[in-house]
Amino acid sequence: MRVLVTGSRGKVGSAAAAALIGAGHEVRAMTRRPERYSGAGCPVAGDVGEEGSLREVLVGCDVAFYLLHSL
């Protein structure tokens, strides 16, 4: 299953991404700065505040986890 994880740099998101990979899933780790990402999964550029970027990273995903805190 292809999974999108937002908040993949945080405590909960990074643990979720690693667990999903360990369970055999393909993980897309959404971040505004994919060139700086070094966690679990394949980094993809996106911003939850920009609808267009969300549409792009969700293409082909079976499920998405929104693991961001509210500001």
C-alpha positions, -999 to 999 in steps of 0.1 A, spaced: 0 0 0 13 35 -8 9 58 22 14 96 25 26 108 59 25 145 69 45 155 99 71 128 91 98 149 108 80 149 141 80 124 169 47 107 160 51 110 123 86 97 122 76 67 143 45 61 121 66 63 88 92 38 102 64 14 114 46 15 81 78 8 62 85 -21 86 51 -35 78 60 -35 41 42 -3 29 56 23 6 58 56 24 58 91 10 71 115 36 56 150 28 78 179 37 83 215 26 120 208 22 126 173 8 163 180 2 167 182 40 147 151 49 166 122 63 139 101 79 120 70 69 103 70 35 107 88 2 105 126 7 80 145 -14 75 182 -16 42 195 -3 26 220 20 -7 213 38 -16 250 33 -15 247 -5 -42 227 -21 -23 222 -53 7 206 -36 -16 182 -17 -33 171 -49 1 163 -64 15 142 -36 -18 123 -30 -18 109 -66 -14 72 -64 -17 70 -26 -41 46 -10 -42 63 24 -29 95 41 -20 102 77 -23 138 88 1 140 118 7 177 122 0 197 153 -22 228 150 -6 262 155 
